[in-house]
Amino acid sequence: MRYVRGGVLAGSLAAFLSLLLTGCSGEVIDGNDEPLPKKKDKGGGSKISVQSGPTVQMVKGDYKGVIRGKVVWKGDLPGDLGKMSSDFYKQLQSKDPQVCAAHDLTPLEKEEQAYRIGANGGLGNVFVWISVPSSQAFDVPDDLMKQLPGEVIVSQPHCVFLPHCVGVFAARYKDGKEEEKPPQVLVVQNDAAVMHNASVVGGPNKFDNVGLAAWDQKSSLARTKPLRLFADEQSIMISCQVHSWMKAWARAYDHPYFAITSIGAKDVNDKDPKKRVWEDPKSEKYGTFEIKGVPIGAKVTLRAWHEELGFFYSEPITLEAAQDVTIDAAKK
């Protein structure tokens, strides 16, 4: 699966990166990321044939670098966010309001979903990753593999998907070939007192719409089967046809060197839903990201994507032991 090549950056930039970019319309495959031939594979669409294709060159080195950074919103706001949120809340009231517009909604569940801008000016829910040419693959250490959860879970506590953006380490390469077992799979679950469903579509990732029964607070949550994604350059939209406003975004990679900028979430895995904090606009971490374990000395491209801005940042860098990056984002 050689569409997406990127992940965590290790190193420190000698110069402070701060580029004001206006965002691309649509998704363009980077020059580094030309695809290999595909073959049909049941369960998710078109699968990249790696075992029968050429062996890729593994990026060797000391995988101990780290990239820390922040995506900052510059210039005018993308619109009247107050009105956008008001219009969004009206949709919540239009169907199953006893759940979708319940009194205990968090602010994040009441407001427009795309532009999450913190008090510090940070832009949340931006995908940031590193990529290498399609003839190469990251040699992900075994120690890092042991730290990763096998499932990436998207929940529906009321009538929005949380988290709104997730990254999935969908394929790992070893000795130049893709391993048979995916490091991570995607699962969508319903922990709301109303029926939802889940459609997962993007690029070669096309999964049938699955109905998810309402949760009665007693029985097990209704969940999709574990979805094996194919690493691909295109974003993946998670949607609910029962409630048309519900959308979330995923991206699938063949490495773990990616991050999603913070919206101040914490305790999201607490068994008590009331203790979960999905967003804190006052958090100093809002808009920040960290990618650990990147290969020091490797030449890569640092990239960023946002659901409204598209691919809006692409910068070649050489990874160092520690580096700090600032990425500016602006309305298209």
C-alpha positions as CSV (number, residue, x, y, z in Angstrom):
1,M,0.0,0.0,0.0
2,R,2.2,2.7,-1.3
3,Y,-0.1,5.7,-1.5
4,V,0.6,7.4,1.8
5,R,4.2,7.6,3.0
6,G,4.6,9.6,6.2
7,G,4.5,9.8,9.9
8,V,6.2,11.1,13.1
9,L,9.1,13.5,12.6
10,A,12.3,13.2,14.6
11,G,14.7,16.1,14.7
12,S,15.0,19.8,15.3
13,L,14.6,22.4,12.6
14,A,17.5,24.8,12.5
15,A,15.1,27.4,11.3
16,F,11.7,28.2,12.6
17,L,9.1,27.0,10.0
18,S,6.2,29.4,9.7
19,L,4.5,29.4,6.3
20,L,1.2,31.1,5.6
21,L,-0.6,28.7,3.3
22,T,-4.0,29.1,1.7
23,G,-4.9,25.4,1.4
24,C,-5.6,23.3,-1.7
25,S,-8.9,22.5,-3.1
26,G,-9.1,18.7,-3.4
27,E,-6.6,16.0,-2.8
28,V,-3.5,15.7,-5.0
29,I,-1.1,12.9,-4.7
30,D,2.3,14.2,-3.8
31,G,5.2,13.6,-6.2
32,N,6.7,11.2,-3.7
33,D,3.5,9.2,-3.6
34,E,2.8,7.6,-6.9
35,P,0.6,4.4,-6.4
36,L,1.5,0.9,-7.3
37,P,-0.9,-1.3,-9.3
38,K,-4.0,-2.5,-7.4
39,K,-5.8,-5.7,-7.2
40,K,-9.3,-6.3,-5.9
41,D,-9.6,-7.6,-2.4
42,K,-12.8,-8.5,-0.6
43,G,-13.7,-6.6,2.5
44,G,-12.6,-3.1,1.7
45,G,-12.2,-2.3,-2.0
46,S,-9.0,-2.1,-4.0
47,K,-5.9,-3.3,-2.2
48,I,-2.4,-2.5,-3.2
49,S,-0.6,-5.6,-4.2
50,V,2.7,-5.5,-2.2
51,Q,3.7,-9.1,-2.0
52,S,3.5,-9.5,-5.7
53,G,4.9,-6.0,-6.4
54,P,8.5,-4.7,-6.1
55,T,10.3,-4.8,-2.8
56,V,10.6,-1.4,-1.2
57,Q,13.7,0.0,0.5
58,M,13.4,0.2,4.2
59,V,14.4,3.5,5.9
60,K,17.0,2.4,8.4
61,G,18.5,4.5,11.2
62,D,18.0,5.5,14.8
63,Y,14.3,5.7,15.4
64,K,14.5,8.0,18.4
65,G,13.6,11.4,17.0
66,V,10.6,13.5,17.9
67,I,8.7,16.3,16.1
68,R,6.7,18.7,18.2
69,G,4.7,21.5,16.7
70,K,1.6,23.6,16.5
71,V,-0.9,24.5,13.7
72,V,-1.9,28.2,14.1
73,W,-4.9,29.9,12.5
74,K,-3.8,33.2,10.8
75,G,-5.9,36.0,9.5
76,D,-9.7,36.3,9.4
77,L,-11.9,33.6,10.8
78,P,-13.3,31.2,8.2
79,G,-16.8,32.6,8.6
80,D,-19.3,33.4,11.3
81,L,-18.6,30.4,13.6
82,G,-21.4,31.4,15.9
83,K,-24.0,31.2,13.1
84,M,-22.4,28.0,11.8
85,S,-22.9,26.5,15.3
86,S,-26.4,27.8,15.6
87,D,-27.3,26.2,12.2
88,F,-25.7,23.0,13.3
89,Y,-27.7,22.9,16.6
90,K,-30.9,23.3,14.6
91,Q,-30.1,20.1,12.8
92,L,-29.6,18.4,16.1
93,Q,-33.1,19.4,17.1
94,S,-34.6,18.2,13.8
95,K,-34.4,14.5,14.5
96,D,-34.3,12.5,17.7
97,P,-34.0,15.7,19.8
98,Q,-34.3,13.9,23.1
99,V,-30.8,12.5,22.4
100,C,-29.3,14.6,19.7
101,A,-30.1,17.9,21.5
102,A,-30.0,16.5,25.1
103,H,-29.3,18.8,28.0
104,D,-26.0,17.1,28.8
105,L,-24.3,17.7,25.5
106,T,-20.8,18.9,25.6
107,P,-20.1,22.2,23.8
108,L,-18.2,20.2,21.1
109,E,-21.4,18.2,20.4
110,K,-23.5,21.3,19.9
111,E,-21.2,23.3,17.6
112,E,-20.0,23.2,14.1
113,Q,-17.4,20.5,13.7
114,A,-14.8,21.6,11.1
115,Y,-13.1,24.7,12.5
116,R,-12.0,24.0,16.1
117,I,-9.9,27.0,17.1
118,G,-8.7,27.3,20.6
119,A,-8.2,30.4,22.8
120,N,-4.5,30.2,22.0
121,G,-5.2,30.4,18.2
122,G,-4.3,26.8,17.6
123,L,-6.3,24.9,15.0
124,G,-7.4,21.4,16.2
125,N,-8.2,18.3,14.2
126,V,-5.5,18.7,11.6
127,F,-3.7,15.6,10.4
128,V,0.1,16.0,10.4
129,W,2.5,13.3,9.1
130,I,5.7,12.6,7.4
131,S,6.2,10.8,4.0
132,V,9.0,9.2,2.0
133,P,9.1,8.3,-1.7
134,S,6.9,5.4,-2.7
135,S,10.0,3.2,-3.2
136,Q,10.7,3.4,0.5
137,A,9.0,2.4,3.7
138,F,9.6,3.2,7.4
139,D,11.2,0.3,9.4
140,V,8.9,0.6,12.4
141,P,10.7,-0.9,15.5
142,D,9.1,-3.8,17.3
143,D,9.1,-1.8,20.6
144,L,6.9,0.8,19.2
145,M,4.5,-1.8,17.9
146,K,3.9,-3.1,21.4
147,Q,2.7,0.4,22.6
148,L,0.0,0.8,20.0
149,P,-3.7,-0.2,20.6
150,G,-5.0,-2.7,18.1
151,E,-8.3,-0.9,17.7
152,V,-8.9,2.7,16.8
153,I,-12.4,3.5,18.1
154,V,-14.9,6.1,17.0
155,S,-17.9,6.6,19.3
156,Q,-21.3,8.1,19.0
157,P,-22.3,9.2,22.5
158,H,-25.1,11.4,21.2
159,C,-25.4,12.5,17.6
160,V,-21.8,13.4,16.6
161,F,-18.8,11.2,16.1
162,L,-16.1,11.4,18.7
163,P,-13.3,11.8,18.1
164,H,-14.0,13.8,15.0
165,C,-10.6,12.8,13.4
166,V,-8.6,9.6,13.8
167,G,-5.5,8.2,12.2
168,V,-5.0,4.4,11.6
169,F,-1.7,2.6,11.2
170,A,-3.2,0.3,8.6
171,A,-0.1,-1.5,7.2
172,R,3.4,-2.3,8.3
173,Y,6.4,-3.1,6.2
174,K,9.2,-5.5,7.2
175,D,12.2,-6.5,5.0
176,G,10.7,-4.6,2.1
177,K,7.3,-6.4,2.1
178,E,3.9,-5.6,3.7
179,E,3.1,-7.8,6.7
180,E,-0.1,-9.8,6.5
181,K,-1.7,-8.6,9.7
182,P,-2.6,-4.9,10.0
183,P,-1.2,-3.2,13.1
184,Q,-4.5,-1.4,13.7
185,V,-8.1,-1.7,12.6
186,L,-11.0,0.8,12.8
187,V,-14.1,0.2,14.9
188,V,-17.2,2.5,15.0
189,Q,-19.5,1.9,18.0
190,N,-22.8,3.3,19.2
191,D,-23.0,4.4,22.8
192,A,-26.1,6.6,22.4
193,A,-29.7,5.9,23.3
194,V,-30.8,6.1,19.7
195,M,-30.1,4.1,16.6
196,H,-27.1,5.1,14.4
197,N,-25.3,3.6,11.5
198,A,-21.8,3.8,10.1
199,S,-20.6,4.3,6.5
200,V,-16.9,4.3,6.0
201,V,-15.8,5.4,2.5
202,G,-12.8,7.0,1.0
203,G,-10.4,5.9,-1.9
204,P,-10.2,2.1,-1.9
205,N,-11.8,1.9,1.5
206,K,-15.5,1.2,0.9
207,F,-17.4,-0.6,3.6
208,D,-21.1,-1.3,3.6
209,N,-23.4,0.8,5.7
210,V,-23.9,-0.9,9.1
211,G,-26.8,-0.3,11.4
212,L,-25.9,0.1,15.1
213,A,-28.7,-0.4,17.6
214,A,-29.3,2.0,20.4
215,W,-27.5,1.3,23.7
216,D,-29.7,0.5,26.7
217,Q,-26.9,1.2,29.2
218,K,-26.9,-2.5,30.1
219,S,-26.0,-4.7,27.1
220,S,-22.9,-4.6,25.1
221,L,-22.4,-1.7,22.7
222,A,-23.3,-2.2,19.0
223,R,-20.1,-2.1,17.0
224,T,-19.0,-2.5,13.4
225,K,-16.8,-5.5,12.7
226,P,-13.1,-4.5,12.9
227,L,-12.4,-2.7,9.6
228,R,-9.1,-3.3,7.9
229,L,-8.2,-0.1,6.1
230,F,-5.9,0.2,3.1
231,A,-3.2,2.9,3.4
232,D,-4.1,5.4,0.8
233,E,-3.6,9.1,-0.1
234,Q,-7.3,9.9,0.1
235,S,-9.2,10.8,3.3
236,I,-11.9,8.5,4.6
237,M,-15.3,9.9,5.6
238,I,-17.3,8.2,8.4
239,S,-20.9,9.2,8.2
240,C,-24.4,8.3,9.6
241,Q,-27.3,8.1,7.2
242,V,-29.8,8.2,10.1
243,H,-28.5,11.7,11.1
244,S,-27.2,13.3,7.9
245,W,-25.1,16.0,9.7
246,M,-22.9,13.3,11.4
247,K,-19.5,13.1,9.8
248,A,-16.0,12.2,11.0
249,W,-12.7,11.8,9.2
250,A,-10.0,9.1,9.2
251,R,-6.7,8.7,7.3
252,A,-4.9,5.4,6.9
253,Y,-1.1,5.1,6.9
254,D,1.5,2.4,6.4
255,H,3.4,3.7,9.4
256,P,2.6,5.3,12.8
257,Y,4.4,8.6,12.2
258,F,1.3,10.8,12.2
259,A,-0.6,13.0,14.6
260,I,-3.8,14.9,14.9
261,T,-3.6,18.4,16.5
262,S,-5.1,18.5,19.9
263,I,-8.5,19.9,20.9
264,G,-7.6,19.6,24.6
265,A,-9.3,16.2,25.0
266,K,-8.5,14.0,28.1
267,D,-9.9,11.0,29.9
268,V,-11.8,10.0,26.7
269,N,-11.4,6.3,27.5
270,D,-12.8,6.6,31.0
271,K,-15.5,4.0,31.6
272,D,-17.7,6.7,33.1
273,P,-18.9,8.9,30.1
274,K,-19.5,11.8,32.4
275,K,-15.8,12.0,33.2
276,R,-14.7,12.2,29.6
277,V,-13.5,15.6,28.3
278,W,-13.6,15.7,24.5
279,E,-12.5,19.3,24.1
280,D,-11.0,22.1,26.2
281,P,-10.8,25.3,24.2
282,K,-8.7,26.9,26.9
283,S,-6.0,24.2,26.9
284,E,-2.5,25.4,26.1
285,K,-2.1,22.2,24.0
286,Y,-4.9,23.2,21.6
287,G,-3.6,22.9,18.1
288,T,-0.3,21.1,19.1
289,F,1.0,17.8,17.9
290,E,3.8,15.4,18.7
291,I,5.2,12.6,16.6
292,K,7.7,10.3,18.4
293,G,10.2,7.7,17.2
294,V,11.0,9.1,13.8
295,P,14.3,8.0,12.1
296,I,17.0,10.6,12.7
297,G,18.7,11.7,9.5
298,A,16.0,10.5,7.2
299,K,14.9,12.9,4.4
300,V,11.1,13.2,4.5
301,T,8.2,15.5,3.7
302,L,6.2,17.0,6.5
303,R,2.5,17.3,5.4
304,A,-0.8,18.6,6.8
305,W,-4.4,18.1,5.9
306,H,-7.7,19.6,7.2
307,E,-11.2,18.6,6.2
308,E,-11.9,22.1,4.8
309,L,-8.4,23.3,3.8
310,G,-7.4,20.1,2.1
311,F,-3.7,19.5,1.8
312,F,-2.4,22.9,2.9
313,Y,1.2,22.2,3.9
314,S,4.1,20.2,2.4
315,E,7.7,20.9,3.4
316,P,10.8,18.7,2.8
317,I,13.0,18.3,5.9
318,T,15.8,16.1,7.2
319,L,14.8,14.6,10.6
320,E,16.9,15.6,13.6
321,A,16.9,14.3,17.2
322,A,14.3,16.9,18.2
323,Q,12.7,19.6,16.2
324,D,9.9,22.2,16.6
325,V,7.6,23.2,13.8
326,T,5.0,25.9,13.5
327,I,2.5,25.6,10.6
328,D,0.2,28.5,9.7
329,A,-3.2,27.8,8.3
330,A,-5.6,30.3,6.7
331,K,-8.9,30.4,4.9
332,K,-8.8,29.3,1.3
